[in-house]
Amino acid sequence: MVCTYNEEDWVDLSLLSIRDLVNEYVVVDSSTDKTLDKVNEVRRRYGLPIKVVRIKAGDLVSARNIALKEAKYRWILHWDADFIATPKLVSKVKELLKTLNDNKCYLVYWKMIRLCGDPYHVCRNPYHVEHWLFTWSKELRYEWVDKYDSLIAPIYKYKVVFINEPLGFHLAYVRSPRRLIMKWIWWRFRSEADEFMRGGGTLEDFTKRKIKELFGMDDLTEAGKILISRMIRELPKYDESLCGELPREVVRRAIELGITR
């Protein structure tokens, strides 16, 4: 399950990184950029089994619940369009599934390395851990818990499994300058931004309003460059001991986007 909103920077690489693991992709999309074009391109070019559901932007919980409803298989991989799997993720998950009881339900966790600013820097909190893999059941649902979209699963039914090593990269704040500032503003003012979009506004318009207050400008690209510069100056560098060498395709794409040396 992949919920997308204006993720054209990474979505194709993200989907391809798990192509040897999944039997179907359910993409719930609200994009206004080229995200859907890229999804359709990888579906055509690589024959990926992708089902797309289009919805209105502004409610990630609803998008995730739609993805749950549309899924046909027992195991659900919660995947975002800015995640890149390592080759080890595919082999580790396949090995794990062979050991689990087909008659029981599981929530499977592992670490994702969070990168910020550019691919060579990690976020202040370098790990993103959630229920990335779980068995489907009719009792599952997503709800808002504070500002987070959270999976609600009955504790009596599910057993937790934790793979104690990083198995992928979350390009959390690695974007072209324009897209980075929009994501950063959305996260900082998430409730306000989502309400603005549900009312028919765009995230771009909302971001311009906010950066006028915060940066004294309404140029998204320039504000994004300032934000990238601050992140790179303040954040620790990526250490290959965390998750190995950075994927070459990630570094190449970052260069194409103009956000790395």
ABEGO torsion letter per residue (X at the ends): XBBBBGAAAAAAAAAAAAAAABABBBBBBABABAAAAAAAAAAAAAGBBBBBBBBBBGBAAAAAAAAAAABABABBBBBBAABBBBAAAAAAAAAAAAABBAABBBBBBBBBBBBBGBAABBBABABBBBBABBBBBAABBBBBBEABBBBBBBAAABBBBBBBBBABBBBAABBBAAAAAAAAAAAAAAAAAAAAAAAGBBAAAAAAAAAAAAAGBABAAAAAAAAAAAAAAABBBBBAAAAEBBBAAAAAAAAAAGABX
